[in-house]
Amino acid sequence: MIFKVSLGMARRMLAARGGITLLETMGAKIGFEVTVGRNGLVHVDGGNVKTTLAIGQAIQEVDVAALGDEAQKKLAVTTLKQC
């Protein structure tokens, strides 16, 4: 499923270091794939629709709310409960 994020968020996700805490935290618990384009489009495959939507919406929330590391960890815990 495709989700739209800002170009700045796309650049952060593509960075070799200093990745997104949300994805690192969730990736330790569940398996999913994220593909990021420089145009701000993010493809998420969580294996099923519920997981995919939860991950995509969480990524968009990190972008819109400009969440820091601690807030991203809390969001990851909340998102994992939805999956």
N, C-alpha and C positions, 0 to 999 in steps of 0.2 A: 504494500500500500504506500502511496506517495504522500508526503507531508511537506508543507512549505515552511521554511525558516528564513530568517534574515541572512544577508550575505555575510555579515560579521559572525554569526553563529556557524554558518557553513565553514568559514575559514578556521574558527576555533576547533571544529570537529575534524578538520583535515590536518591540523597542526600535528607535527611529529611528537611533540611533547606538550605537557599541560593539557591533556585531553579533558573530556567531560566527565566529571566525577559520577554523575548519574549513570552513565553507560558502564563505567568501570564497576560500580557497586552492583548494578543489576546483572552485568555479565558474569559476575562471580556466582550468582544464584541460578540463573536461567539461561538457556541458549537462545540466541537470536542473531540476526544479521542486519547490519545497517550499512547502506551505501549512500555516500554524500556527494552531491554535485556542486561544483563551484557556482552554479546558478541559484543555489538555495533550495534545491529539491532534495529531499531525503527519502530514500526507499527503505522501509522497515519490513522485515519478515520474521515474525515471532512464532511461526509454526501454526498458529490458529488466529482467528479474527480478534478474539478478546485480548490476547496478549499483544498482538500487533497494534491495535488501537491504543491500548494502555501505554505502550512504549512511545508511540508517535506523539500522543498528546502530552506525555511527560517531557519529551524533547522540546515541543513547542512552548510548554510552560516555562522551562528553563530559559528559553530565548526571550519570551515576552516579559517575564518578571525579572530577568537578569539575576537569577539566583546564584548565590555563592556556594562554596563547597559544602558547608554544613546544611544549608537549605536543600541542596541537591541530594544529600544523603537521606534526609527526612522524606523527600519526595520519592526517592527510590524505594524506601520501606513501604510507603503508602501504595505505590504503584505495584509492588510485588504482591501485596495483599489482594489486589484486583485481578491478578493473573491466575 
